[in-house]
Amino acid sequence: MTELRRAMTHHDLGRHAEADERLALEGIGIDASIGRGCQVQLHVDERCRKIFHCREALIEGFGALDLGDRFVEEVMQHRSNIEMIDASLPILDILAQVLESPHSRLPLYKDEPENIVGVLHAKDLLRAMHKMLADGRIEPKELARFKVLDVAMKPYFIPETTTLDDQMRAFLERKSHFALVVDEYGALQGLITLEDILEEIVGEIADEFDAEAQDQVEVTADGAYIVDGTMTLRDLNRMHDWSLPDDEANTIAGLVIHEAQMIPVVGQVFSFHGFRFEVLAKEENRISSLKIRPL
């Protein structure tokens, strides 16, 4: 068990443990000075906030889940769902994409999406734009000279086999909330944020910019569920209190392919784990829509 979990879960280690606990809480943006029975405010990624009813409930949550047994590949956002920016685009096009995006950090790629060359924070870009406006206007030649990589952060890559426990500690030590996940060959697999790990502990942390998980699920009149194939098993299980296994796949489409041991065609039906799965739509070899009915 790591120092973080010891600090969060062991209450009988004396003043040193209390100091460690305070540091751990403050590292993820929690005011550790509040007392028993008070509420705490959790700040995630500068915008996400969730109120917890008591400090002890959060500490118990850290102890209840062994983050050392879970890996980043299990909770990361798959690369197919990552919003990226082509670093070669004109700066005004990049600015428009940043302003339209619900995300504050966006990976920058060059030539192809697999080639991530930086991570752009919206605030850094807006500061640069504001600086160019110091004289009241931005000249076309200033825009032509602007290089987005000059204001981008270096990408932070981590292996997909990193445990959530180790990555939580790494985020706290680096004071960073965003990492890109790669496989053993260095190929991009997805991204993970501090918020993703915290949601494994405390449940969904939503704000006004988050797409609702319910948008990926439609309930039919006969009690079945139309589900987007990219929906994670974690979110689906939480939403409906199901217990579909997520040890071999991260998404519902991945689970169907794993159990079927094949790439299904549209219209095929499978039954396993107490549910009936019908493939409704595909995009190339990817299952994009499923109809699920409890048996």
Phi, psi and omega per residue, in radians:
M1 nan 2.356 -3.042
T2 -1.404 2.964 3.130
E3 -1.067 -0.623 -3.130
L4 -1.073 -0.881 -3.104
R5 -1.186 -0.630 3.094
R6 -1.062 -0.752 -3.130
A7 -1.148 -0.545 -3.079
M8 -1.490 -0.418 -2.971
T9 -2.018 -0.380 -3.103
H10 -1.715 2.053 -3.060
H11 -1.703 -0.090 -3.005
D12 -1.961 0.474 -3.117
L13 -1.735 0.150 3.038
G14 1.462 -2.862 -3.036
R15 -1.145 -0.571 3.137
H16 -1.128 -0.714 3.113
A17 -1.134 -0.666 3.124
E18 -1.118 -0.676 3.110
A19 -1.148 -0.725 3.099
D20 -1.091 -0.711 3.133
E21 -1.091 -0.732 -3.138
R22 -1.077 -0.766 3.137
L23 -1.109 -0.717 -3.134
A24 -1.124 -0.758 3.136
L25 -1.124 -0.797 -3.117
E26 -1.169 -0.489 3.115
G27 -1.107 -0.484 3.106
I28 -1.861 0.305 2.974
G29 1.553 0.348 -3.109
I30 -1.813 2.300 3.090
D31 -1.270 1.836 -3.051
A32 -1.478 0.010 -3.077
S33 -1.473 -0.144 -3.087
I34 -1.323 2.744 -3.054
G35 -1.711 -3.120 -3.138
R36 -1.081 2.399 3.085
G37 1.524 -0.097 3.122
C38 -1.583 2.963 3.073
Q39 -1.648 2.676 3.050
V40 -2.103 2.649 -3.124
Q41 -1.914 2.149 -3.138
L42 -1.817 2.127 -3.140
H43 -1.836 2.159 -3.127
V44 -2.213 2.199 3.033
D45 0.965 0.623 3.037
E46 1.167 -0.115 -3.114
R47 -2.348 -0.462 -3.029
C48 -1.483 2.210 -3.125
R49 -2.334 2.455 3.060
K50 -2.519 2.355 -3.136
I51 -1.605 2.271 3.053
F52 -1.845 2.494 -3.010
H53 -1.231 -0.497 3.077
C54 -2.750 2.697 -3.090
R55 -1.138 -0.616 -3.109
E56 -1.146 -0.544 3.132
A57 -1.143 -0.675 3.102
L58 -1.151 -0.786 3.140
I59 -1.070 -0.729 3.109
E60 -1.103 -0.620 3.128
G61 -1.106 -0.660 3.103
F62 -1.114 -0.666 -3.104
G63 -1.334 -0.475 -3.044
A64 -1.305 -0.407 -3.093
L65 -2.037 2.143 3.127
D66 -1.495 1.674 -3.103
L67 -1.191 -0.277 3.105
G68 -1.269 -0.241 3.133
D69 -1.764 0.014 3.138
R70 -1.997 2.600 -3.081
F71 -2.052 2.719 -3.060
V72 -1.082 -0.521 -3.136
E73 -1.116 -0.335 -3.118
E74 -1.377 -0.456 -3.046
V75 -2.124 -0.052 -3.098
M76 -1.187 2.801 2.979
Q77 -1.457 2.202 -3.089
H78 -1.137 2.628 -3.070
R79 -1.005 -0.483 3.135
S80 -1.193 -0.293 -3.127
N81 -1.837 0.085 -3.104
I82 -1.472 2.245 3.024
E83 -1.468 2.180 -3.111
M84 -2.199 2.900 3.108
I85 -2.177 2.339 3.038
D86 -1.299 2.019 -3.070
A87 -1.142 -0.266 -3.127
S88 -1.515 -0.071 -3.132
L89 -1.192 2.680 3.018
P90 -1.021 2.591 -3.020
I91 -1.063 -0.588 3.135
L92 -1.181 -0.595 3.066
D93 -1.187 -0.689 3.096
I94 -1.118 -0.774 3.129
L95 -1.051 -0.743 3.137
A96 -1.092 -0.726 3.139
Q97 -1.158 -0.692 3.125
V98 -1.111 -0.748 -3.110
L99 -1.190 -0.523 -3.133
E100 -1.467 -0.288 -3.060
S101 -1.391 2.538 3.030
P102 -1.398 -0.077 -3.073
H103 -1.775 2.575 3.122
S104 -1.576 -0.377 3.124
R105 -2.134 2.276 -3.099
L106 -2.316 2.249 3.093
P107 -1.166 2.519 3.062
L108 -1.880 2.346 3.109
Y109 -2.164 2.771 3.120
K110 -2.192 2.215 3.107
D111 1.295 -0.927 -3.141
E112 -2.515 2.627 -3.061
P113 -1.020 -0.423 3.124
E114 -1.222 -0.358 -3.054
N115 -1.684 1.408 -3.125
I116 -1.385 2.172 -3.078
V117 -1.972 -0.115 3.135
G118 -3.127 3.013 3.066
V119 -2.245 2.144 -3.077
L120 -1.712 2.170 3.029
H121 -1.650 2.306 -3.085
A122 -0.961 -0.692 -3.117
K123 -1.130 -0.668 3.138
D124 -1.126 -0.707 3.114
L125 -1.166 -0.758 -3.130
L126 -1.161 -0.615 3.063
R127 -1.083 -0.739 3.130
A128 -1.115 -0.718 3.104
M129 -1.111 -0.722 3.141
H130 -1.129 -0.665 3.120
K131 -1.109 -0.693 3.118
M132 -1.194 -0.373 3.137
L133 -1.527 0.156 -3.059
A134 -0.993 -0.586 -3.131
D135 -1.641 0.185 3.065
G136 1.697 -0.196 3.129
R137 -2.717 2.795 3.090
I138 -1.973 2.113 -3.136
E139 -1.347 2.557 3.099
P140 -0.949 -0.632 -3.131
K141 -1.189 -0.514 3.077
E142 -1.175 -0.723 3.100
L143 -1.133 -0.666 -3.125
A144 -1.149 -0.578 -3.124
R145 -1.421 -0.298 -3.023
F146 -1.196 2.294 3.085
K147 -2.052 2.051 -3.041
V148 -1.101 -0.510 -3.140
L149 -1.185 -0.309 3.101
D150 -1.198 -0.411 -3.130
V151 -1.937 0.068 -3.122
A152 -1.546 2.713 3.052
M153 -1.542 2.714 3.044
K154 -1.197 2.437 3.126
P155 -1.190 2.513 3.137
Y156 -1.922 1.918 -3.088
F157 -1.778 2.467 3.089
I158 -2.365 2.643 3.094
P159 -1.296 2.618 -3.104
E160 -1.173 -0.265 -3.136
T161 -1.549 0.083 3.090
T162 -1.164 2.342 3.104
T163 -1.318 2.719 3.104
L164 -1.100 -0.601 3.122
D165 -1.090 -0.848 3.137
D166 -1.135 -0.654 -3.115
Q167 -1.256 -0.606 3.044
M168 -1.034 -0.819 3.129
R169 -1.095 -0.716 -3.130
A170 -1.105 -0.735 3.095
F171 -1.053 -0.751 -3.116
L172 -1.162 -0.717 -3.127
E173 -1.203 -0.672 -3.111
R174 -1.451 -0.189 -3.012
K175 0.941 0.770 -3.116
S176 -2.224 2.633 -3.083
H177 -2.078 0.101 -2.886
F178 -2.502 2.222 3.118
A179 -2.476 2.571 3.086
L180 -1.748 2.338 -3.031
V181 -1.758 2.280 3.132
V182 -2.193 2.761 3.096
D183 -1.562 -3.009 -3.064
E184 -1.133 -0.323 3.129
Y185 -1.680 0.028 -3.134
G186 1.497 0.100 3.139
A187 -1.372 2.416 -3.125
L188 -1.121 2.270 3.107
Q189 -1.955 -0.550 -3.102
G190 3.011 -2.878 3.066
L191 -2.426 2.708 3.115
I192 -2.395 2.522 3.119
T193 -2.118 2.911 3.060
L194 -1.030 -0.645 3.127
E195 -1.049 -0.692 3.137
D196 -1.040 -0.709 -3.133
I197 -1.257 -0.720 3.129
L198 -1.090 -0.592 3.130
E199 -1.166 -0.420 3.048
E200 -1.220 -0.369 -3.104
I201 -1.668 -0.789 -2.974
V202 -1.974 -0.053 -3.079
G203 1.632 -3.064 -3.022
E204 -1.056 2.326 3.043
I205 -1.998 1.836 -3.043
A206 -1.983 2.639 3.011
D207 -2.408 -3.023 -3.033
E208 -1.224 -0.235 -3.126
F209 -1.688 -0.231 -3.085
D210 -1.323 2.402 2.997
A211 -1.265 2.300 -3.121
E212 -1.192 2.380 3.096
A213 -1.076 -0.501 3.138
Q214 -1.083 -0.397 3.127
D215 -1.131 -0.338 -3.129
Q216 -1.584 -0.053 -3.086
V217 -2.269 2.307 3.060
E218 -2.160 2.227 3.136
V219 -1.602 2.218 -3.129
T220 -1.535 2.924 -3.105
A221 -1.110 -0.477 -3.106
D222 -1.621 0.200 3.038
G223 1.556 0.140 3.078
A224 -1.560 3.008 -3.110
Y225 -2.202 2.216 3.017
I226 -1.647 2.046 -2.976
V227 -2.143 2.380 3.031
D228 -1.154 2.352 -3.078
G229 -1.104 -0.394 -3.119
T230 -1.483 -0.064 -3.125
M231 -1.143 2.355 -3.110
T232 -1.307 2.582 3.085
L233 -1.080 -0.615 3.112
R234 -1.007 -0.857 -3.112
D235 -1.191 -0.690 -3.131
L236 -1.141 -0.755 3.113
N237 -1.111 -0.716 -3.133
R238 -1.173 -0.708 -3.066
M239 -1.147 -0.676 -3.025
H240 -2.024 0.131 -3.127
D241 1.017 0.717 3.058
W242 -1.618 3.082 3.127
S243 -2.393 0.730 3.068
L244 -1.091 2.349 -3.065
P245 -1.210 2.441 3.129
D246 -2.126 0.390 -3.132
D247 -1.431 -0.349 -3.126
E248 -1.965 -0.180 -3.130
A249 -2.667 2.689 3.127
N250 -1.739 -0.489 -3.100
T251 -2.003 2.880 3.138
I252 -1.175 -0.618 3.079
A253 -1.133 -0.703 3.119
G254 -1.108 -0.653 3.116
L255 -1.131 -0.748 3.135
V256 -1.100 -0.771 3.136
I257 -1.127 -0.713 3.132
H258 -1.107 -0.793 -3.106
E259 -1.250 -0.605 -3.124
A260 -1.360 -0.381 -3.099
Q261 1.014 0.642 3.142
M262 -2.929 2.936 2.988
I263 -1.586 1.872 -3.064
P264 -1.183 2.812 3.015
V265 -1.819 2.824 3.135
V266 -1.055 2.324 3.139
G267 1.732 -0.272 3.111
Q268 -1.213 2.558 -3.092
V269 -2.185 2.421 3.111
F270 -2.339 2.646 3.078
S271 -2.265 2.162 3.060
F272 -2.883 2.757 3.127
H273 0.963 0.513 3.086
G274 1.416 0.276 -3.119
F275 -2.379 2.715 3.030
R276 -1.873 2.212 -3.091
F277 -2.028 2.176 3.068
E278 -2.063 2.249 3.135
V279 -1.396 2.046 -3.102
L280 -1.681 -0.587 -3.082
A281 -2.718 2.658 3.097
K282 -2.368 2.689 2.980
E283 -2.180 1.809 -2.984
E284 1.022 -2.079 -3.129
N285 -1.692 0.127 -3.087
R286 -1.755 2.290 3.051
I287 -1.309 2.076 -3.082
S288 -1.769 -0.351 -3.130
S289 -2.638 2.425 -3.131
L290 -2.324 2.608 2.990
K291 -1.910 2.139 -3.062
I292 -2.064 2.347 3.111
R293 -2.361 2.196 3.062
P294 -1.116 2.441 3.133
L295 -1.588 nan nan
